[in-house]
Amino acid sequence: MRTKIFAGAAVIVFIATLASNAQAQCVVTSYNPVLGIPPGYTAEQGFKGRFDYPAVTTEKTPDFLIKEDFTNDWRSYLNAALNYAFEGNEDGTEAGVPTAFRVQANHKRNWYHGLWMDRTDSGREFLHGLTSERASRDNQLGDGVHGGAPTWAIGFYNEIGATTFAKVFKDPCQPDLSEVLFPIGTVSFKLLFSGASDATIPYLKDSPMWLADIDRKSATPTSRVGRLHLLQVDIAIRDPRAGKTGWVFGTYVYSDDVKSTDPWRRLKPVGLMWGNDADKKLGEPVVQSVINTDLHKVTYGWPGRLEMGWKGRLNGPLDNLISSCQSCHGSAQFPRSATFNNYPSAAVDDSGYNQRLADYFRDIAPGEVFDPVTHFLGDTTPVHAISMDYSLQIQTGLEHLCASAKKKEKPFDTLDIPKVCVPSSWTNAPLMTNSADQATQRKELNEIDWDALNAPVR
């Protein structure tokens, strides 16, 4: 496979050999190609994704997985993971904030972005490649603080984890889901920015600020670009010491009272999680989540948010209060669960505790499918889903890919429909083979409500 990056276009062209031995051009864009470039900017200023995933890695298991043990000192483990994620991605200065986390310029270690996250209305914006996530709710970020502040985020995978992306997206326009399993030592992290400011959230004072193309359908095109402030940092680590789940999740919140000349390091750990406490009875304290109690009355502890996550489990300040880090990511699959989506649709009272625990807060092993038999939205054909091994980025990327194909956006105005997007491909033997003509497959594709999946996951 050959890759070519066109200067100033933020477009990567993959030349892949298809089963027919015909050469087809698969064009992958870095930022949303339909919503394009905001007024006053040029293509050269646009976000450039890194998608040159390695088939094999030369990176060794991160040192902190060997030297640190989260069961003995969760803060030390999480801080070491943060250092690993940030090293080489930011220069520690206020002046460097606008150009931080351009991973192509990291000479310490390799980091990569998720493919197809650019498509749909929530897809990557022009300046930093941020994707739209769940807006804040009333009382979520503070007692009496109104909701509605937009959330935008960007995630990264280390070289070890990128080898799984290489398998899935060997042909980016015809993904292969036969080997979605991340190696031990995979590290992923995410920066989450909010439209909230220190006027309503005092601890955001002097938080790193990025300009982003967040109002892309504004009636006044010149007002598309707005300010966002760093609020939260998430980290996920494939660590076998987590037990059945195999994954450890940690999260940080920006805090202006942390003394550091590096604006990106003014962070306080919110907590760490490695299991759902799936066996805990109502009222029993959880033991597989640890929460920083110093943040009581800062990120939780008022009537509208008594806890960080459901019944004391870990979640970040911007996350869904009735879920948790582990349960949400554990539900990553394709097609996604038609029953639960990636989080419960509504809260339950104590009488529904046991059922909610059994249905949603189960410990999912790496490669295990959360909801094995599901269906595409808008179609009733039962299909056996495939685990995305805790990667909501792969799940979301596939959904955006299919939505783009349905709209016949380039390159799917000329290329074949991705087989993963068509229900009949999931019922054929062998799996993901489809002898139906393109007209028949397009009819299937068009019946699926991909727009319903465009809502942010968190």
Buried (B, 14 or more C-beta within 10 A) or exposed (E): EEEEBEEEBBBBBBEBEBEEEEEBEBBBBBBBBBBEBBEEBEBEEBBBBBBBBBEEBEBEBBEBBEEBBBEEEBBBBBBBBBEBBBEBBBEEEEEBBEEBBBBBEBEEBBBBBBBBBBBBBBBBBBBBBBBBBBBBBEBBBBEEBBEEBBBBBBBBBBBBBBBBBBBBBBBBBBBBBEEBBBEBBBBBBBBBBBBBBEEBBEBBBEBBBBBBBBBBEBEEEEEBBBEBBBBBBBBBBBBEBBEBBBBBBBBBBBBBEEEEEBBBBBBBBBBBBBBBBBEBEEEEEBEBBBBBEEBEEBBBBEEBBEBBBBBBBBBBBBBBBBBBBBBBBBBBBBBBBBEBBBBBEEEBEEEEBEEBBEBBBBBBBBBBBBBEEBBBBBBEEEBEBBBBBBBBBBBBBBBBBBBBBBBEBBBBEEBBBBBBBBBBBBEBEEBBEBEBEEEBBBEBBEBBEBBEBBBBBB
